[in-house]
Amino acid sequence: WPLMIDPQGQANTWVKNMEAKSGLRVIKLTDGQYLRTLENSIRIGNPVLVEDIGETLDPALEPVLLKQTFQSGGRTLIRLGDTDVDYDLNFKFYATTKLSNPHYLPEICIKVTIINFTVTMKGLEDQLLGDVVRKERPDLEEQKDRLVVSISNDKKQLNDLEDKILRLLKESEGNILDDEILINTLNNSKLTSGMIQGRVKEAEETETSINEAREFYRPAATRGSILYFVIADLALIGPMYQYSLTFFSRLFNTCIDQSEKHEDVATRLDILSTYVTNFMFNNVQRGLFEEHKLLFAFLMCTAIRRAGGIIADDVWNFLLRGAVGSHEAKHPNPSPAWLSKE
């Protein structure tokens, strides 16, 4: 079963949306009755999401994680504690942790599939790009969403056809050419496969053109992604400075709605980028101590300029670490009066 590293809560949201119609039960290991809820879910086949897992797991979950089912009297059972529970094959188990860098022992790693849902700069940029295009060009984003679903369904249908052919070949006895069902299935599959592959190719070409149109809006998404990681890093300065991705996304979408509109895309993106920067700074700095406000402004400024190539990496590293390597200066001291060798 999956154990998802999810400091921003994206995996939680995804699982809840995906399993909403299946009667998802959400529990925490700190709940007094969580084993009873888990037992009922296993019996009737409801999916279970365990939130806020730490670096250790309750030993009572081991039979579930290892899927230690057994047969008795024609029934599939699993032992939870001292109780044998009927095991429904529709049961699903998900676990998430808010720890950003957990250290799990090997005995835990072999019981679960660890999936890292931690947001990355590029991943967040793509998410914010979707938000920008959805509001600026809703027709493009709707068309892209439909294409993604269409391509996925067509590819699934192709895989199902391949599996069906392989199953018929495996089950065929005697001369294959005498098996009319198999021959007819192969002929139909060939026609269907050709049609699906044509649709997939056409859809992928259309998707490429849509992506090219969406790329015009990437600068605003890039600016938003840079700002989020600057704001998230404030937690390194003080533990009180905790800002969720949900909070940031809500502010970012507010900026798209409230900023000045313009027919020219380049001008509109410049307006949006400036508005987002000012809006985020004004909203976040209100919750900072006075001594940290200037530092926050400095981090925002340098992050934007480094992303734009105005501040080179070697210059930034020199500021942070000083001269590394040779102790002999390659350039003369520009102002020895205030910049001493010590």
C-alpha positions, 0 to 999 in steps of 0.5 A, spaced: 500 500 500 502 507 498 505 511 504 505 518 501 510 524 503 505 529 503 507 536 507 503 540 502 497 536 503 496 535 495 496 527 496 490 528 501 486 532 497 487 527 491 485 521 495 479 524 498 477 527 491 478 520 487 475 516 493 469 520 495 464 516 491 467 510 494 465 511 501 472 513 503 474 513 511 479 518 514 482 516 520 488 518 524 493 513 529 491 518 535 484 516 534 481 511 540 477 507 535 481 507 529 482 500 529 474 499 529 473 503 523 479 500 519 476 493 521 469 495 518 472 498 512 475 492 511 469 488 512 465 492 507 470 494 502 471 501 503 477 505 502 481 508 508 486 514 508 490 514 514 493 521 515 499 524 519 503 518 520 509 519 523 516 515 522 513 509 526 507 505 524 502 501 529 504 494 529 497 492 529 497 495 522 502 490 519 497 484 517 494 490 513 500 492 510 503 485 508 496 483 506 496 477 510 489 474 508 488 467 509 482 462 507 477 459 512 471 455 510 471 459 503 471 466 506 477 470 505 479 473 512 485 477 515 487 477 523 486 484 526 489 484 533 485 478 536 479 478 531 478 475 524 475 479 519 472 478 513 476 481 507 473 485 502 477 485 495 475 492 494 478 494 500 484 500 499 489 503 504 492 509 503 497 513 508 500 520 508 505 523 512 506 531 513 513 530 515 517 533 509 524 529 510 522 522 514 527 517 515 523 510 515 527 504 517 528 498 512 522 494 515 517 499 514 520 501 507 519 493 505 511 493 507 509 500 503 510 503 497 513 510 499 511 516 494 514 523 494 508 528 493 513 534 495 512 539 491 517 541 486 519 548 483 517 545 476 511 541 478 508 548 482 510 552 476 505 547 472 500 547 477 500 555 477 500 555 469 494 551 469 491 556 474 493 562 470 490 559 463 484 557 466 482 564 468 485 567 462 484 562 456 478 558 459 477 555 452 484 552 452 484 549 459 478 546 457 480 543 451 487 540 454 483 537 460 478 533 455 484 531 450 488 528 456 482 524 458 481 522 451 488 520 450 488 516 457 482 512 455 484 511 448 491 508 450 487 504 456 483 501 450 489 499 446 492 496 452 485 492 453 485 490 446 492 487 447 491 483 453 485 480 450 489 478 444 494 475 448 489 471 453 485 468 446 492 466 444 494 463 450 487 459 451 487 457 444 488 450 442 490 446 436 491 450 429 490 457 431 488 458 423 482 454 425 480 458 431 474 463 427 473 467 434 480 468 435 481 470 427 475 475 427 477 478 434 484 479 431 481 482 425 477 487 429 482 489 433 487 491 428 481 495 425 480 498 432 487 499 433 488 503 427 482 508 429 485 509 436 492 510 434 490 515 429 485 518 434 491 518 439 496 521 434 491 527 432 490 528 439 497 529 441 498 533 435 493 538 438 495 537 445 502 540 442 499 546 439 495 547 445 501 547 450 505 552 445 499 557 446 499 556 454 507 557 454 505 564 453 503 565 460 508 561 463 512 567 466 507 569 471 507 562 473 514 562 474 514 568 478 508 565 483 513 558 484 519 562 486 515 566 491 512 560 494 518 557 495 521 564 498 515 564 503 515 556 505 523 557 506 521 562 512 519 556 516 527 556 517 527 563 520 522 561 525 517 556 526 511 560 527 512 562 519 508 556 516 504 557 510 500 552 506 500 551 499 493 551 499 493 558 502 498 561 497 494 558 491 488 562 494 492 568 494 495 567 487 488 566 484 485 572 487 491 576 484 489 573 477 482 576 478 483 582 481 489 585 477 488 589 471 486 586 465 490 588 458 489 585 451 496 584 450 498 578 453 506 580 454 503 587 458 498 583 462 503 578 464 508 584 466 502 587 470 500 580 473 507 578 475 508 585 479 501 585 482 502 578 485 509 580 487 506 586 491 500 582 494 504 576 496 509 581 500 504 585 503 500 579 505 506 575 508 510 581 511 504 583 516 505 576 520 513 577 520 517 580 526 519 587 524 526 584 524 525 579 519 521 584 514 527 586 510 530 579 510 524 577 507 524 583 502 531 581 500 530 574 499 524 575 494 528 580 490 534 575 490 530 569 488 527 573 482 533 576 480 537 569 480 531 566 476 532 571 471 539 571 470 541 578 473 544 575 479 549 569 477 550 563 481 557 564 482 556 571 485 550 568 489 555 563 492 560 568 493 556 572 497 553 566 502 560 563 502 566 568 501 572 566 497 573 558 497 580 555 494 585 560 493 587 565 498 590 570 493 585 575 491 585 575 483 582 583 483 585 589 488 580 591 494 576 596 491 575 599 498 580 597 503 578 603 508 571 599 510 573 592 507 578 589 511 582 583 509 580 580 516 
